[in-house]
Amino acid sequence: MSAQAASRAAQGPVTVRTFTQRFSATRRGARLARYLAVQQLDVWGFPYGGEVSDAVALIVGELAANAATHGRVPGRDFELRLTKLPGSARPGTLRIEVADTRTEKYPPRPGALTPPPPDSETGRGLLLVAALATCWTVLDRPRVGKVVRAELHL
């Protein structure tokens, strides 16, 4: 047994926490996703109104609103997945994934975001996600659609 494996065995089991829920691709579904995300974080020990909770509320709110607005396919839901990954040197990472079933419409990739004109009332959501998240990306969904993933180091 290697020293690293022995060290892991001595630390005990590793806990990965996951919350997954599907929501109707509507404004109401997006609001409910945001609400349940902060409730789940509270259960995991990140209190409502704290720095982590507020950041996740904004990220989930933006990604869920995009899924309901731009990723909507009639009759299909979007999915929210929160995963708390353990960390070795730091408390861990929270992965936020919002998946929809729209395949022909993708958001700009990280690094390709451009601010909207100053008089525009939309177009700032992913800029907020990029500012709050440690990293974010857009992935193909295995069967159909896409997944927008954001990670936040805790």
N, C-alpha and C positions, 0 to 999 in steps of 0.2 A: 504494500500500500504506500502510495506517495505521501510526502509530508502534507501536501495541499489537501489530498483526500482525507487524511487522518484529521487535519484541522477542521474540515467540514463535518466529519462524523462526530467530533467532539462538541461542535456547536449545537448539535441537535437538528431536528427537522426544519426545513425551509418552508415558510408559509407564503404562498401566492394567493392573494385574494382577488376574486373576480365577481363583477356584477354585470349581467347582460339582460337587456330588455328591448323589446320591439315596441315602436310607437307608430301611430298613424302619421302619415306624412302631411301634417297640417300644422298651423301655428299652435294650436292647442297641444298637439303631440310634442312640439319643440319645447314649449313651456314646461310640460310635464317631465320631459327628459332632464331639463335643467334642475327642476325641483327634486326629482328622485336622486340625481347625482349628488347634490349637496347633502341630502338625507343619508345616503350611503356613506359618504365621507365622514359624517358625524358618527355613524356606527363604527367606522374604522379608526376613530380617534382624532379626526381633524374637525374641530368644532365649527359649527355654523358661524359665519361672520369672521372667521380667521383668514389669514393670508392665503393659505392653500385653498380653502373653500371658496373664497371670492374669485381667485384666479380660475379655478376649475368651473365655477358657475359661468364666468364669461366665455371660456373656451367652449364648453358644452353648449351654451346658448347660441353662440355663433355657428358652430358646426351643425347643430340640430336645425337651426333656422335655414342654413344653406341646403341641408338635405331635404327639408320640407318645401323650400322654394325652388331651388334649381335642380335638385336630384329627384324630384317627385315623379313617380310613374303611377297613373291612376290604378287604384286597387292594391298597391304595394306599400309596405311599411318601410321605415328606416330602423336601424338597430344601433343602440348605444352599448358600448362595452367599456367598462372601467377595470383596469388590472393594476393592482399594487404589486410591483415586483420588488423582491428584497434586494438590498444593496450590501456590499461588503464594507466599504469605507464610509458610506453615508447611509442615511435611513432608507434609501430606496428610490424608486421611480414610480410615478403614476402614469400609466399609459391610457389615453383616452382615444377611443376609436368610434367613429360614426360612419356607418355603411349605408349606402342606398343602392337602388337597382338600376339607375340611369347609366347607360354605358357610353352614350354619344356626347355627353357634356361633362368635361373635367374642369376643375378650377385651375388657375395658374399654378405652376410648380413653385416650390420654395426658391427664392432667389429671382423669380420672374414677376414678383408682385410690383405693381406700380400704384402710387397713390391716385385716387380719383381727383377730378377737378375740385377746387375749393367749394364751389356752389352745389356739388353733387350731394344728394341725400343718402346715397348708398355706396357700397364698394369699399368699406373700411373693415369689414369683419375679419378677413384673413390677415390683415395688417395687425389687428389686435391679437389674433392667435399667435402670429409670428413674434410679437413683442412679449407675450406672457409665457409662451411655451419654451422649454429648453431647445426643442427641435420639433419639426412637423414634416409630414410628407403625404403624398397621395399614392395609394397602391391599387392595383387591380384586385377586384374581389374574385375569389375562386370561380364561382359559377357565372355571375352576372353583376355588373355594376362596379363600384369603387368603394374604397375605404379611405377616409381622411384620418390620419393618425397624428396625434400630438402627444409629446411626453413632457413631463414636468418632474425635475429632480426635487426630491423632498428634503 
